[in-house]
Amino acid sequence: MLIELCEANEMMTVAKMLEDAHFEVMTYSCLDRCVDCANAPNALVEGIYLEGHDPHQLLTLLLEIKES
């Protein structure tokens, strides 16, 4: 599963955990979602925008999606 992250977003704090969980992680200097990026941890998951309250909550959601 492809996870795309902006380098400025809080999700970068758990990028290594995503890789350890065997997600394909791509990081970019910007995903052109600056307002979203400033407001919440987020990621593009197979092209679909997802956000969470904090990086670990979104990581948990991503792991649940992967298991289903």
VEXLUMSE-914660 format. One record per residue (C-alpha): residue in three letters; x, y, z. Coordinates in steps of 0.5 Angstrom, whole numbers, plus 2048, in hexadecimal, padded with zeros to 3 digits. Layout:
N
AlaXYZ;...
END
This chain:
68
Met800800800;Leu8038077FE;Ile80380C803;Glu805813801;Leu808818806;Cys809820806;Glu810821809;Ala80D82680D;Asn807822810;Glu80781F817;Met807818814;Met80E818812;Thr80F81781A;Val80C810819;Ala80F80F812;Lys814809814;Met80E806817;Leu80A806811;Glu81080380D;Asp8117FE813;Ala80A7FC812;His80C7FA80A;Phe808800807;Glu80B804801;Val80D80B804;Met80E8107FF;Thr810817802;Tyr81081E7FE;Ser812825800;Cys80A8277FF;Leu8048237FD;Asp80082A7FB;Arg7FC829801;Cys7FF82E806;Val7F9830809;Asp7F782980B;Cys7FE82880D;Ala7FF82D812;Asn7F882B815;Ala7F9824816;Pro7FD81E815;Asn7FB81B80E;Ala7FD816809;Leu7FB814802;Val7FA80D802;Glu7F980A7FB;Gly7F88117F9;Ile7F28127FE;Tyr7F3818803;Leu7F381580A;Glu7F4819811;Gly7F4818818;His7F481B81F;Asp7FB81A820;Pro80181681C;His80080F820;Gln7F880F81F;Leu7F9810818;Leu7FE80A818;Thr7F980681C;Leu7F4807816;Leu7F9806811;Leu7FB7FF814;Glu7F37FD815;Ile7F27FF80D;Lys7F87FB80B;Glu7F57F5810;Ser7EE7F580C;
END
